[in-house]
Structure formats: C-alpha cells, structure tokens
Amino acid sequence: MSNALRIARRLKLPRELLKRAQKYLRRRQRRGPETDSFSKSAREAELSPRKALKKQHEADVQRQEYEQKSLIWHARSASRCTARPA
C-alpha cells in the first residue's frame, strides 16, 4: 500500500475513495513501466514546441549579436585601410 493511501486512511477519508484509489494503483502497476515511458514521451512532446521556440529565439539573439559584432569589425577594418599615415 502506498504512503498516500495510508495517510488517507489516517485522515479518515471516505472508504469508497480509498477503494477507487487502490483499484487505480493496481491497474497502473499491472500496465508496467512501458506505459509510464509513453506518458513521459507524451509530456515531452507537448513541451517540444515551446523548447523549439525558445531555442529559435536564442539562436536569433546570437545571430543578431554576431551580425552587430561583424559590422563593427568590418567598420574598424575599413577605417584602418582608408587611414593614411601622416
């Protein structure tokens, strides 16, 4: 018996609720770990679009930073090339 059910009994929750919970836990145990991994995969799939958008945003920010640094570098290089020694 799970700790949650023990606590529920001590709290004197309705007997019918405890029976339903025990029945649920037994069915879940019979299904095995493969259904748990399926549930985990389903949760991860739900999060994937958000993660992808976050990664895309991070990549966009990095690209913009690179472009700014590149423009600054090119501008400095160009000014060095056009500068004439006195």
CORNORKA-V144895 format. One record per backbone hydrogen bond with DSSP energy under -1.0 kcal/mol. NH is the residue of the N-H (numbers start at 0). CO is the residue of the C=O. If there is no record, write none. Layout:
nh:co
NH:CO
NH:CO
This chain:
nh:co
5:1
6:2
7:3
8:4
9:5
10:6
11:8
12:7
17:13
18:14
19:15
20:16
21:17
22:18
23:19
24:20
25:21
26:22
27:23
28:24
29:25
30:26
36:32
37:33
38:34
39:35
40:36
41:37
42:38
43:39
44:40
45:41
46:42
47:43
50:46
51:47
52:48
53:49
54:50
55:51
56:52
57:53
58:54
59:55
60:56
61:57
62:58
63:59
64:60
65:61
66:62
67:63
68:64
69:65
70:66
71:67
72:68
73:69
74:70
75:71
76:72
77:73
78:74
79:75
80:76
81:77
82:78
